[in-house]
Amino acid sequence: MTTRKVQIQAAVQRMKPKRRYLASDLIAALTFAVVNVPQAMAHALLATVNPLLGIYTLMVAVPIGTIFSSSVFMNVSTTGALSVAAGVVLADFPADQKLPALVVLVFLVGVIQLLAGLFRLGFMIRFVSNSVMTGFLNGVAVLIILGQLSDLTGYKSSFTNRVAQALDLLLRIGQISVQDSIIGGLTLVLILALLFFKRLQRFAFIIAIAAATVLLAVLNLPFMSTTALFATVPTVGDIAAITRSLPDLMMPQPSLVMSLLLPAFSVAVIGLVQGAGVSQGTPNPDGQYPNVSRDFLGQGAANMATSLVGGIPAGGSVSGTVLIMSAGARSRWGNIFVGLFVALIVLLAGPLVERVPMPALAALLIVAGFQGLRIEQAVMAWKTGRISRLVMIATFLATLTIPLQFAVLFGVVMSIMLNTIRQSNKVVVVQWVLQAQGFPVEQPPPKRLPSHQLTVLQVYGSLFFAAAKNMEEMLPAVGDATRAVVAINLRGKSEIGSTFVTVLQRYSQALQARQGKLMLVGVDPLVRDQLAKTGVLMLIGDENVFVATPQLGAALNQAVAAANAWLGQAPGGASPEKA
């Protein structure tokens, strides 16, 4: 039996539901479905599409994502960041083109993520720094909060930027809808109150939404004196009809692919980074951490499948993963059963969703936005250093001011550039003072070289670009020293740049002009080849280049012995006695 067949059989065996976990997984799935249906609807509103599409996303993405992912518990569902990003992209499309554009956008996101998984690009996550994601996700959280003030208060600003909308609202606070604000405000207070009770926390959203829906229905009863007042409060049914039916199959329109390719890449990156953070913080039942690339594949498959039913982008959800686990899930079937229960909710209670007040959903999203603020991570990034602080603030401000699909790319590029500049300048030169016994002692290098002595230098850091020039300034000046020997330890440097080669050339020439010599110690064979090709090996002398050996210190000992032997000779090669 081939190894591939064995792996497939093992995967099938792992997927089989275990009877002892069945009850726990079913309860966890039902809990998640009930709690997250309102939130999925709200996320769809963030994406500026029919709230029902958020429910369809749960129905498809959650089970598909868990089937193809390495992570057992990671919940692939709607998230605020992905929804806001999708909403920014779809804002440029007219109402009748939003759904076709959404289908193509989510499909492309899935393809990009799937390819990232197939080509095992999980290592690429390291290029998205924590500072970038902290600034970005905090910016998204603020956008979610500010973006819901319109539905919460009933005031429609003429501005498109959400910060500007919030400022406009403050300046025209007298134009808000009192009825909308009452429904939204009461829902907000109820959610906050329920969150104080540990046993009710996971149900706070669904209870508050249900209460607000019942309250508005009562206030609009024919015999109530408030009927005329609260009849103007918008509901989900005013935006879209919610039917008792499963989603229809939809196909992407090829004509929209090119215009959505770059936005899809940005949304895919957001989802992959979020998903990697979730999976790498949630070990599997066997104690092993999931394979990031395989989780990329799972998220890609989930989004490709979701696009076929018109769903919104899905990704690894921190809150969803915590909920499914805290509700008692014991295997990946907890997430698989979610799709079943969400489908039942649509078929049995679809029309009831139409009665949910829009201000209530806005209140839910405002609370979710505050919960999404990463204050601890922001404080940590702030205290880490100037580069981390600058990247975080710049990404945060970019998220608030420029289109979201470009904000995360801006943060990534800025992070890479600043770190490249920092690393290319970071170099330290120290002197190793050799001891009769034991290890060398490190100390700052001398300003000027002593005559007739060996000076051993150790270089830490980069040897490329600006760092090589910085190192040249740190080398001891040759000055008036005669017959001075400098040995530079290059162990661990597998490649050097042309700038560093030039530095070695100039320093060797300066030493030779004063009857001294330069030695290179612990040289990698590839570096030696570079020196040979550039002619520097001939200048320094092959006998003065000591190739690294498996035994630490062996090359240095050889160099020290050669230097001492050379220093013991008089100029011209004769021994001092014969000079």
LUMFI-342973 format. One record per residue (C-alpha): residue number from 0; x, y, z; chain; residue in one letter. Coordinates in Angstrom, 1 decimal. Layout:
<nukols>
> NUM,X,Y,Z,A,A
...
</nukols>
This chain:
<nukols>
> 0,0.0,0.0,0.0,A,M
> 1,1.4,3.4,-1.0,A,T
> 2,2.2,6.1,1.5,A,T
> 3,-0.5,8.3,-0.2,A,R
> 4,-3.2,5.7,0.2,A,K
> 5,-2.2,5.3,3.9,A,V
> 6,-2.5,9.1,4.4,A,Q
> 7,-5.9,9.2,2.7,A,I
> 8,-7.2,6.3,4.8,A,Q
> 9,-5.9,8.0,8.0,A,A
> 10,-7.6,11.2,7.0,A,A
> 11,-10.9,9.4,6.4,A,V
> 12,-10.6,7.7,9.7,A,Q
> 13,-10.0,11.0,11.5,A,R
> 14,-13.1,12.5,9.8,A,M
> 15,-15.4,9.7,11.0,A,K
> 16,-17.7,11.0,13.8,A,P
> 17,-17.0,9.4,17.2,A,K
> 18,-20.2,8.3,19.0,A,R
> 19,-18.8,9.5,22.4,A,R
> 20,-18.4,13.0,21.0,A,Y
> 21,-21.6,13.2,19.1,A,L
> 22,-23.8,14.8,21.8,A,A
> 23,-21.2,17.4,22.7,A,S
> 24,-20.6,18.3,19.1,A,D
> 25,-24.3,18.7,18.3,A,L
> 26,-24.9,20.9,21.3,A,I
> 27,-21.9,23.1,20.4,A,A
> 28,-23.1,23.4,16.8,A,A
> 29,-26.6,24.4,17.8,A,L
> 30,-25.3,26.9,20.3,A,T
> 31,-23.0,28.5,17.7,A,F
> 32,-25.8,28.6,15.0,A,A
> 33,-28.3,30.3,17.3,A,V
> 34,-25.7,32.8,18.6,A,V
> 35,-24.0,33.7,15.3,A,N
> 36,-27.0,34.0,12.9,A,V
> 37,-27.6,37.6,14.1,A,P
> 38,-23.9,38.4,13.9,A,Q
> 39,-23.6,36.9,10.4,A,A
> 40,-26.5,39.1,9.3,A,M
> 41,-24.8,42.1,10.8,A,A
> 42,-21.5,41.2,9.0,A,H
> 43,-23.4,41.0,5.7,A,A
> 44,-24.7,44.6,6.3,A,L
> 45,-21.0,45.6,6.8,A,L
> 46,-20.4,44.2,3.4,A,A
> 47,-23.3,46.3,2.1,A,T
> 48,-25.3,43.2,0.9,A,V
> 49,-28.4,41.3,1.9,A,N
> 50,-28.2,40.1,5.5,A,P
> 51,-29.4,36.6,4.3,A,L
> 52,-26.0,36.2,2.6,A,L
> 53,-24.2,36.3,5.9,A,G
> 54,-26.4,33.3,7.0,A,I
> 55,-25.6,31.5,3.8,A,Y
> 56,-21.9,32.0,4.6,A,T
> 57,-22.3,30.2,7.9,A,L
> 58,-24.2,27.4,6.2,A,M
> 59,-21.4,26.7,3.8,A,V
> 60,-18.1,28.1,4.9,A,A
> 61,-18.0,26.7,8.4,A,V
> 62,-18.4,23.0,7.5,A,P
> 63,-16.3,23.2,4.3,A,I
> 64,-13.5,25.1,6.1,A,G
> 65,-13.2,22.6,8.9,A,T
> 66,-13.2,19.6,6.5,A,I
> 67,-10.2,20.8,4.5,A,F
> 68,-8.2,22.6,7.3,A,S
> 69,-5.4,21.1,9.4,A,S
> 70,-6.9,22.8,12.5,A,S
> 71,-9.6,20.7,14.2,A,V
> 72,-11.3,23.5,16.0,A,F
> 73,-10.7,26.7,13.9,A,M
> 74,-14.0,28.2,13.0,A,N
> 75,-14.1,29.6,9.4,A,V
> 76,-16.9,32.0,9.4,A,S
> 77,-17.8,35.7,8.9,A,T
> 78,-15.5,38.3,10.5,A,T
> 79,-15.8,42.0,11.0,A,G
> 80,-12.5,42.8,9.2,A,A
> 81,-13.3,40.7,6.1,A,L
> 82,-16.8,42.1,6.0,A,S
> 83,-15.7,45.7,6.2,A,V
> 84,-13.0,45.1,3.5,A,A
> 85,-15.6,43.5,1.2,A,A
> 86,-18.0,46.4,1.9,A,G
> 87,-15.3,48.9,0.8,A,V
> 88,-14.7,47.0,-2.4,A,V
> 89,-18.4,46.6,-3.2,A,L
> 90,-19.2,50.3,-2.5,A,A
> 91,-18.0,51.1,-6.0,A,D
> 92,-20.6,48.9,-7.6,A,F
> 93,-24.2,49.9,-8.3,A,P
> 94,-26.9,48.0,-6.3,A,A
> 95,-27.8,45.7,-9.2,A,D
> 96,-24.1,44.7,-9.6,A,Q
> 97,-23.2,44.1,-6.0,A,K
> 98,-24.2,40.5,-5.8,A,L
> 99,-22.3,39.5,-9.1,A,P
> 100,-19.3,41.4,-7.8,A,A
> 101,-19.5,39.7,-4.4,A,L
> 102,-19.6,36.3,-6.1,A,V
> 103,-16.4,37.0,-8.1,A,V
> 104,-14.7,38.7,-5.2,A,L
> 105,-15.2,35.8,-2.8,A,V
> 106,-14.4,33.2,-5.5,A,F
> 107,-11.1,35.0,-6.2,A,L
> 108,-10.3,35.2,-2.5,A,V
> 109,-10.8,31.5,-2.3,A,G
> 110,-8.6,30.8,-5.3,A,V
> 111,-5.8,32.9,-3.9,A,I
> 112,-6.0,31.3,-0.5,A,Q
> 113,-6.2,27.8,-2.1,A,L
> 114,-3.1,28.4,-4.2,A,L
> 115,-1.3,29.7,-1.1,A,A
> 116,-2.1,26.5,0.6,A,G
> 117,-1.1,24.3,-2.3,A,L
> 118,2.2,26.0,-2.7,A,F
> 119,2.8,25.9,1.0,A,R
> 120,3.2,29.6,1.5,A,L
> 121,2.4,29.5,5.2,A,G
> 122,5.9,30.9,5.9,A,F
> 123,4.9,34.2,4.1,A,M
> 124,2.9,35.1,7.2,A,I
> 125,6.1,36.2,8.9,A,R
> 126,6.3,39.2,6.5,A,F
> 127,3.1,40.6,8.0,A,V
> 128,4.3,41.9,11.3,A,S
> 129,2.2,42.0,14.5,A,N
> 130,2.4,45.8,14.5,A,S
> 131,0.7,45.9,11.0,A,V
> 132,-2.1,43.6,12.0,A,M
> 133,-2.6,45.3,15.4,A,T
> 134,-2.9,48.7,13.7,A,G
> 135,-5.1,47.3,10.9,A,F
> 136,-7.5,45.3,13.2,A,L
> 137,-7.9,48.2,15.6,A,N
> 138,-8.6,50.5,12.7,A,G
> 139,-11.2,48.1,11.4,A,V
> 140,-12.8,47.9,14.8,A,A
> 141,-13.1,51.7,14.9,A,V
> 142,-14.6,51.7,11.4,A,L
> 143,-17.2,49.1,12.5,A,I
> 144,-18.1,51.3,15.5,A,I
> 145,-18.3,54.5,13.5,A,L
> 146,-20.1,52.9,10.6,A,G
> 147,-23.0,51.8,12.7,A,Q
> 148,-23.8,55.2,14.2,A,L
> 149,-26.0,56.0,11.1,A,S
> 150,-28.3,52.9,11.6,A,D
> 151,-28.2,53.4,15.4,A,L
> 152,-29.4,57.0,15.3,A,T
> 153,-31.2,57.2,11.9,A,G
> 154,-29.1,60.1,10.7,A,Y
> 155,-27.8,59.7,7.2,A,K
> 156,-24.6,61.7,6.5,A,S
> 157,-23.6,62.8,3.0,A,S
> 158,-20.0,61.9,3.6,A,F
> 159,-18.5,58.6,2.5,A,T
> 160,-15.6,58.4,5.0,A,N
> 161,-16.8,56.9,8.3,A,R
> 162,-14.7,59.3,10.4,A,V
> 163,-16.2,62.2,8.6,A,A
> 164,-19.7,60.6,9.0,A,Q
> 165,-19.2,60.4,12.8,A,A
> 166,-18.0,64.1,13.0,A,L
> 167,-20.9,65.1,10.8,A,D
> 168,-23.3,63.3,13.2,A,L
> 169,-21.8,65.1,16.2,A,L
> 170,-22.3,68.5,14.5,A,L
> 171,-25.9,67.7,13.6,A,R
> 172,-27.0,65.7,16.7,A,I
> 173,-30.4,67.4,16.7,A,G
> 174,-31.3,65.7,13.4,A,Q
> 175,-31.2,62.1,14.7,A,I
> 176,-34.2,59.9,14.8,A,S
> 177,-35.4,59.6,18.4,A,V
> 178,-37.3,56.3,17.7,A,Q
> 179,-34.3,54.7,16.0,A,D
> 180,-32.0,55.9,18.8,A,S
> 181,-34.4,54.4,21.5,A,I
> 182,-34.5,51.0,19.9,A,I
> 183,-30.7,51.0,19.3,A,G
> 184,-29.9,52.4,22.7,A,G
> 185,-32.0,49.9,24.6,A,L
> 186,-30.5,47.0,22.6,A,T
> 187,-27.0,48.4,23.4,A,L
> 188,-27.8,48.6,27.1,A,V
> 189,-29.3,45.1,27.2,A,L
> 190,-26.3,43.6,25.5,A,I
> 191,-23.9,45.2,27.9,A,L
> 192,-26.0,44.1,30.8,A,A
> 193,-26.1,40.5,29.7,A,L
> 194,-22.4,40.5,29.1,A,L
> 195,-21.9,41.0,32.9,A,F
> 196,-23.5,37.6,33.5,A,F
> 197,-21.0,34.8,32.7,A,K
> 198,-23.7,32.2,32.0,A,R
> 199,-25.5,34.6,29.6,A,L
> 200,-22.5,36.1,27.8,A,Q
> 201,-22.6,33.7,24.8,A,R
> 202,-26.3,34.4,24.3,A,F
> 203,-26.2,38.1,24.9,A,A
> 204,-26.5,39.0,21.2,A,F
> 205,-29.4,36.7,20.3,A,I
> 206,-31.4,37.6,23.5,A,I
> 207,-30.9,41.3,22.9,A,A
> 208,-31.9,41.1,19.2,A,I
> 209,-34.9,39.0,20.0,A,A
> 210,-36.0,41.4,22.8,A,A
> 211,-35.6,44.4,20.4,A,A
> 212,-37.6,42.7,17.7,A,T
> 213,-40.4,41.9,20.2,A,V
> 214,-40.4,45.4,21.6,A,L
> 215,-40.7,47.0,18.1,A,L
> 216,-43.5,44.6,17.2,A,A
> 217,-45.4,45.5,20.4,A,V
> 218,-44.9,49.2,19.9,A,L
> 219,-46.3,48.9,16.4,A,N
> 220,-49.4,47.0,17.4,A,L
> 221,-52.6,48.8,16.0,A,P
> 222,-54.0,49.7,19.4,A,F
> 223,-50.7,51.1,20.8,A,M
> 224,-50.4,54.9,20.9,A,S
> 225,-46.8,54.6,19.7,A,T
> 226,-47.7,52.9,16.4,A,T
> 227,-47.3,56.0,14.3,A,A
> 228,-44.1,56.9,16.0,A,L
> 229,-42.2,53.6,15.7,A,F
> 230,-43.6,52.6,12.3,A,A
> 231,-40.6,54.5,10.7,A,T
> 232,-38.0,52.4,12.4,A,V
> 233,-36.3,50.4,9.6,A,P
> 234,-36.1,46.6,9.8,A,T
> 235,-34.2,43.9,7.9,A,V
> 236,-37.3,43.4,5.7,A,G
> 237,-37.0,46.9,4.4,A,D
> 238,-33.6,46.0,2.9,A,I
> 239,-34.2,42.5,1.6,A,A
> 240,-36.8,39.8,1.7,A,A
> 241,-35.8,36.7,3.7,A,I
> 242,-37.5,33.5,2.4,A,T
> 243,-37.7,30.0,3.7,A,R
> 244,-35.5,28.5,1.1,A,S
> 245,-31.9,27.3,0.6,A,L
> 246,-29.6,29.4,-1.5,A,P
> 247,-29.5,29.2,-5.3,A,D
> 248,-26.3,28.2,-7.1,A,L
> 249,-24.5,31.2,-8.6,A,M
> 250,-21.5,31.3,-11.0,A,M
> 251,-18.8,34.0,-11.2,A,P
> 252,-18.9,36.4,-14.1,A,Q
> 253,-15.5,36.3,-15.9,A,P
> 254,-15.9,40.0,-17.0,A,S
> 255,-15.4,41.2,-13.4,A,L
> 256,-12.3,39.2,-12.6,A,V
> 257,-9.6,41.7,-13.6,A,M
> 258,-11.2,44.6,-11.8,A,S
> 259,-11.5,42.6,-8.6,A,L
> 260,-8.2,40.8,-8.6,A,L
> 261,-6.1,43.3,-6.5,A,L
> 262,-9.0,43.8,-4.0,A,P
> 263,-9.4,40.1,-3.7,A,A
> 264,-5.7,39.7,-3.0,A,F
> 265,-5.9,42.2,-0.1,A,S
> 266,-9.0,40.5,1.3,A,V
> 267,-7.3,37.1,1.0,A,A
> 268,-4.2,38.4,2.9,A,V
> 269,-6.4,39.7,5.7,A,I
> 270,-8.2,36.4,6.0,A,G
> 271,-5.0,34.3,5.9,A,L
> 272,-3.3,36.4,8.6,A,V
> 273,-6.4,36.3,10.8,A,Q
> 274,-6.7,32.5,10.2,A,G
> 275,-3.0,31.8,11.0,A,A
> 276,-3.4,33.7,14.3,A,G
> 277,-6.4,31.6,15.2,A,V
> 278,-5.0,28.2,14.2,A,S
> 279,-1.6,28.8,15.8,A,Q
> 280,-3.2,29.8,19.0,A,G
> 281,-5.4,26.7,19.1,A,T
> 282,-3.6,23.3,19.3,A,P
> 283,-5.3,20.2,18.0,A,N
> 284,-6.5,17.5,20.5,A,P
> 285,-3.2,15.6,20.0,A,D
> 286,-1.3,18.7,21.3,A,G
> 287,0.2,19.4,17.9,A,Q
> 288,-0.3,22.8,16.3,A,Y
> 289,-2.0,22.9,12.9,A,P
> 290,-0.2,23.3,9.6,A,N
> 291,-0.6,26.9,8.5,A,V
> 292,-0.4,26.1,4.7,A,S
> 293,-3.1,23.4,5.1,A,R
> 294,-5.3,25.9,6.9,A,D
> 295,-4.8,28.3,4.0,A,F
> 296,-6.2,25.6,1.7,A,L
> 297,-9.2,25.0,4.0,A,G
> 298,-10.1,28.7,4.0,A,Q
> 299,-9.6,28.9,0.3,A,G
> 300,-12.0,25.9,-0.2,A,A
> 301,-14.5,27.5,2.1,A,A
> 302,-14.5,30.8,0.2,A,N
> 303,-14.8,29.1,-3.2,A,M
> 304,-17.7,27.1,-2.0,A,A
> 305,-19.3,30.1,-0.3,A,T
> 306,-19.1,32.2,-3.5,A,S
> 307,-21.3,29.7,-5.3,A,L
> 308,-24.2,30.6,-2.9,A,V
> 309,-23.5,34.4,-2.9,A,G
> 310,-21.9,34.4,0.6,A,G
> 311,-19.5,37.0,2.0,A,I
> 312,-15.8,36.4,2.6,A,P
> 313,-15.1,34.0,5.5,A,A
> 314,-11.9,33.4,7.5,A,G
> 315,-10.6,32.0,10.8,A,G
> 316,-12.7,33.7,13.5,A,S
> 317,-11.3,34.2,17.0,A,V
> 318,-14.7,34.6,18.6,A,S
> 319,-16.2,31.8,16.6,A,G
> 320,-13.4,29.4,17.6,A,T
> 321,-13.7,30.3,21.2,A,V
> 322,-17.5,29.9,21.1,A,L
> 323,-17.5,26.5,19.5,A,I
> 324,-14.9,25.2,21.9,A,M
> 325,-16.5,26.7,25.0,A,S
> 326,-19.8,25.3,23.9,A,A
> 327,-18.3,21.8,24.2,A,G
> 328,-17.1,20.8,20.7,A,A
> 329,-14.8,17.8,20.9,A,R
> 330,-14.0,17.2,17.2,A,S
> 331,-14.3,18.9,13.8,A,R
> 332,-17.9,17.6,13.6,A,W
> 333,-18.9,20.5,15.9,A,G
> 334,-18.2,22.9,13.0,A,N
> 335,-19.6,20.5,10.4,A,I
> 336,-23.0,20.3,12.2,A,F
> 337,-23.2,24.1,12.3,A,V
> 338,-24.1,24.1,8.6,A,G
> 339,-27.0,21.8,9.3,A,L
> 340,-28.4,23.8,12.1,A,F
> 341,-28.1,27.1,10.2,A,V
> 342,-30.0,25.6,7.3,A,A
> 343,-32.7,24.5,9.6,A,L
> 344,-33.0,28.0,11.1,A,I
> 345,-33.3,29.5,7.5,A,V
> 346,-36.0,27.0,6.6,A,L
> 347,-38.0,27.3,9.9,A,L
> 348,-37.6,30.9,10.9,A,A
> 349,-36.5,32.8,7.8,A,G
> 350,-39.4,35.3,7.6,A,P
> 351,-38.9,36.2,11.3,A,L
> 352,-35.5,37.6,10.5,A,V
> 353,-37.2,40.3,8.4,A,E
> 354,-38.7,41.8,11.6,A,R
> 355,-35.3,42.5,13.2,A,V
> 356,-34.8,46.3,13.7,A,P
> 357,-31.8,47.8,11.9,A,M
> 358,-30.8,49.9,15.0,A,P
> 359,-30.6,46.7,17.0,A,A
> 360,-28.2,45.1,14.5,A,L
> 361,-26.2,48.4,14.7,A,A
> 362,-26.0,48.1,18.4,A,A
> 363,-24.8,44.5,18.1,A,L
> 364,-22.0,45.6,15.7,A,L
> 365,-20.9,48.5,17.9,A,I
> 366,-20.4,46.0,20.8,A,V
> 367,-18.6,43.6,18.5,A,A
> 368,-16.4,46.5,17.3,A,G
> 369,-15.4,47.3,20.9,A,F
> 370,-14.7,43.6,21.5,A,Q
> 371,-12.5,43.6,18.5,A,G
> 372,-10.2,46.4,19.8,A,L
> 373,-6.8,44.9,20.5,A,R
> 374,-5.7,47.1,23.4,A,I
> 375,-3.2,44.8,25.0,A,E
> 376,-1.5,44.1,21.6,A,Q
> 377,-1.4,47.8,20.9,A,A
> 378,0.2,48.5,24.2,A,V
> 379,2.8,45.8,23.6,A,M
> 380,3.6,47.1,20.1,A,A
> 381,3.9,50.6,21.5,A,W
> 382,6.4,49.5,24.2,A,K
> 383,8.4,47.2,21.8,A,T
> 384,10.2,50.0,20.0,A,G
> 385,10.1,52.9,17.7,A,R
> 386,9.7,50.9,14.5,A,I
> 387,6.8,48.8,15.8,A,S
> 388,5.1,52.0,17.1,A,R
> 389,5.5,53.8,13.9,A,L
> 390,4.2,50.9,11.8,A,V
> 391,1.2,50.4,14.0,A,M
> 392,0.2,54.0,14.0,A,I
> 393,0.7,54.5,10.3,A,A
> 394,-1.4,51.3,9.5,A,T
> 395,-4.1,52.4,11.9,A,F
> 396,-4.4,55.9,10.3,A,L
> 397,-4.2,54.4,6.8,A,A
> 398,-7.1,52.0,7.7,A,T
> 399,-9.2,55.0,8.7,A,L
> 400,-8.4,57.2,5.7,A,T
> 401,-7.7,55.1,2.6,A,I
> 402,-9.6,52.1,1.0,A,P
> 403,-9.2,49.1,3.2,A,L
> 404,-7.8,46.8,0.5,A,Q
> 405,-4.8,49.2,0.2,A,F
> 406,-4.4,49.9,3.9,A,A
> 407,-3.2,46.4,4.8,A,V
> 408,-0.8,46.3,1.8,A,L
> 409,0.5,49.7,2.8,A,F
> 410,1.2,48.4,6.3,A,G
> 411,2.9,45.3,5.0,A,V
> 412,5.1,47.2,2.6,A,V
> 413,6.0,49.8,5.2,A,M
> 414,6.9,47.1,7.7,A,S
> 415,9.2,45.3,5.2,A,I
> 416,10.8,48.6,4.2,A,M
> 417,11.5,49.8,7.7,A,L
> 418,12.8,46.5,8.9,A,N
> 419,15.0,46.2,5.8,A,T
> 420,16.4,49.6,6.5,A,I
> 421,16.9,48.7,10.2,A,R
> 422,18.6,45.4,9.5,A,Q
> 423,20.8,46.8,6.7,A,S
> 424,22.1,49.4,9.2,A,N
> 425,22.5,47.1,12.1,A,K
> 426,26.1,45.9,12.7,A,V
> 427,28.3,45.7,15.7,A,V
> 428,32.1,45.2,15.7,A,V
> 429,33.8,44.0,18.9,A,V
> 430,37.4,42.9,19.7,A,Q
> 431,38.1,39.5,21.0,A,W
> 432,41.0,39.5,23.5,A,V
> 433,42.5,36.0,23.5,A,L
> 434,43.2,34.4,26.8,A,Q
> 435,45.8,31.9,27.8,A,A
> 436,43.1,29.7,29.0,A,Q
> 437,39.4,29.7,28.4,A,G
> 438,37.3,31.7,26.0,A,F
> 439,38.1,35.1,24.5,A,P
> 440,36.9,38.3,26.2,A,V
> 441,34.8,40.8,24.3,A,E
> 442,35.5,44.5,24.5,A,Q
> 443,35.1,47.5,22.2,A,P
> 444,37.6,47.6,19.4,A,P
> 445,40.6,50.1,19.7,A,P
> 446,40.3,53.4,17.9,A,K
> 447,43.7,52.9,16.4,A,R
> 448,45.5,49.6,15.7,A,L
> 449,48.6,48.8,17.8,A,P
> 450,51.8,48.0,15.9,A,S
> 451,53.3,44.5,15.8,A,H
> 452,50.2,43.0,17.3,A,Q
> 453,47.3,40.8,16.3,A,L
> 454,43.8,42.3,16.7,A,T
> 455,40.9,39.9,16.4,A,V
> 456,37.6,41.4,15.5,A,L
> 457,34.1,39.8,15.6,A,Q
> 458,31.3,41.2,13.5,A,V
> 459,27.6,40.9,14.5,A,Y
> 460,24.8,41.8,12.2,A,G
> 461,24.3,42.4,8.5,A,S
> 462,27.1,42.9,6.0,A,L
> 463,25.0,44.3,3.2,A,F
> 464,24.4,47.8,1.9,A,F
> 465,24.6,50.5,4.6,A,A
> 466,25.7,48.1,7.3,A,A
> 467,28.9,47.4,5.4,A,A
> 468,29.7,51.2,5.3,A,K
> 469,28.8,51.5,9.0,A,N
> 470,31.2,48.6,9.8,A,M
> 471,34.0,50.3,7.9,A,E
> 472,33.6,53.3,10.2,A,E
> 473,33.8,51.0,13.2,A,M
> 474,37.1,49.3,12.2,A,L
> 475,40.2,50.5,14.0,A,P
> 476,42.1,53.1,12.1,A,A
> 477,45.4,51.9,10.6,A,V
> 478,47.0,55.2,11.2,A,G
> 479,50.8,55.0,11.9,A,D
> 480,50.6,51.3,13.0,A,A
> 481,53.2,49.1,11.3,A,T
> 482,53.2,45.4,10.8,A,R
> 483,49.7,45.2,12.4,A,A
> 484,47.6,42.1,11.8,A,V
> 485,43.8,42.2,11.8,A,V
> 486,41.8,39.0,11.8,A,A
> 487,38.0,39.4,11.1,A,I
> 488,35.8,36.5,12.1,A,N
> 489,33.2,35.9,9.4,A,L
> 490,31.8,32.6,10.7,A,R
> 491,28.1,32.2,10.0,A,G
> 492,28.2,34.7,7.0,A,K
> 493,27.1,32.6,4.0,A,S
> 494,27.1,35.5,1.6,A,E
> 495,28.5,39.0,1.4,A,I
> 496,27.6,42.1,-0.7,A,G
> 497,29.8,44.1,-3.1,A,S
> 498,29.9,47.0,-0.6,A,T
> 499,31.5,44.8,2.0,A,F
> 500,33.9,43.4,-0.6,A,V
> 501,35.0,47.0,-1.3,A,T
> 502,35.4,47.6,2.4,A,V
> 503,37.7,44.6,2.7,A,L
> 504,39.7,45.7,-0.3,A,Q
> 505,40.3,49.2,1.1,A,R
> 506,41.1,48.0,4.6,A,Y
> 507,43.6,45.3,3.3,A,S
> 508,45.3,47.9,1.1,A,Q
> 509,45.6,50.3,4.0,A,A
> 510,47.2,47.6,6.2,A,L
> 511,49.6,46.5,3.4,A,Q
> 512,50.7,50.1,2.9,A,A
> 513,52.0,49.9,6.5,A,R
> 514,53.5,46.5,6.1,A,Q
> 515,50.5,44.8,7.9,A,G
> 516,48.0,42.3,6.7,A,K
> 517,44.3,41.4,6.9,A,L
> 518,43.2,37.9,7.8,A,M
> 519,39.7,36.5,7.3,A,L
> 520,38.6,33.7,9.7,A,V
> 521,35.8,31.1,9.6,A,G
> 522,35.1,31.9,5.9,A,V
> 523,32.2,30.0,4.2,A,D
> 524,33.3,28.3,1.0,A,P
> 525,30.7,30.4,-0.9,A,L
> 526,32.1,33.6,0.5,A,V
> 527,35.6,32.4,-0.5,A,R
> 528,34.4,31.9,-4.0,A,D
> 529,33.0,35.5,-4.0,A,Q
> 530,36.3,36.8,-2.9,A,L
> 531,38.1,34.8,-5.6,A,A
> 532,35.8,36.1,-8.4,A,K
> 533,36.2,39.7,-7.3,A,T
> 534,40.0,39.5,-7.0,A,G
> 535,40.0,40.3,-3.3,A,V
> 536,41.3,36.8,-2.4,A,L
> 537,44.4,37.5,-4.4,A,M
> 538,44.9,40.9,-2.8,A,L
> 539,44.5,39.5,0.8,A,I
> 540,46.4,36.3,0.0,A,G
> 541,45.0,32.8,-0.1,A,D
> 542,47.1,31.9,2.9,A,E
> 543,45.4,34.6,5.0,A,N
> 544,41.8,33.3,4.4,A,V
> 545,40.9,30.4,6.8,A,F
> 546,37.8,28.5,5.8,A,V
> 547,35.3,27.5,8.5,A,A
> 548,35.5,24.0,9.9,A,T
> 549,32.9,22.0,11.8,A,P
> 550,34.9,22.4,15.0,A,Q
> 551,34.3,25.8,16.5,A,L
> 552,37.5,27.9,17.0,A,G
> 553,39.7,25.7,14.8,A,A
> 554,40.0,28.3,12.0,A,A
> 555,40.7,31.0,14.5,A,L
> 556,43.4,28.9,16.1,A,N
> 557,45.0,28.4,12.7,A,Q
> 558,44.8,32.2,12.0,A,A
> 559,46.3,33.1,15.4,A,V
> 560,49.2,30.6,14.9,A,A
> 561,49.9,32.0,11.4,A,A
> 562,49.7,35.6,12.6,A,A
> 563,52.1,35.0,15.5,A,N
> 564,54.5,33.2,13.2,A,A
> 565,54.4,36.1,10.8,A,W
> 566,54.8,38.7,13.5,A,L
> 567,57.8,36.8,14.8,A,G
> 568,59.6,37.4,11.5,A,Q
> 569,61.4,40.6,10.5,A,A
> 570,60.3,42.5,7.4,A,P
> 571,61.3,40.6,4.3,A,G
> 572,60.5,37.2,5.8,A,G
> 573,63.7,36.7,7.9,A,A
> 574,63.5,35.8,11.6,A,S
> 575,64.3,38.6,14.1,A,P
> 576,67.6,37.0,15.0,A,E
> 577,68.8,37.0,11.4,A,K
> 578,67.4,40.4,10.6,A,A
</nukols>
